[in-house]
Amino acid sequence: MAAHAAHSRRWFLSAGTARTPGLTISDACLARAGVVCQACGDACPERAIRFALRRGGPPLPDVDQDRCTACGACVPVCPVGAISLSENAQ
């Protein structure tokens, strides 16, 4: 898993400029549609995806960009493909 994380971090280095990874969870997210799902949070080794409790529905995902290492562990486990990694300039 460490090799995968290192490979993912290299993706964010471009032309010698450091980049900060950005994790985005789209509106296709099951939790946002009222379905209980926390697969991405369970898969995150850094615990960068947490779920805020709310009244009247399942907990919603909240991404701590400072903790996210862009390892990509959350991407393949999302049953609806709602998670994407992007490159944001520092």
Secondary structure, DSSP 8 states (H G I E B T S, - for coil): -HHHHHHHHHHT-BTTB-EEEEEEE-TT-TGGGT----HHHHH-TT--EEEE--TTS--EEEE-TTT-----TTTTT-TT--EEEEEEE-
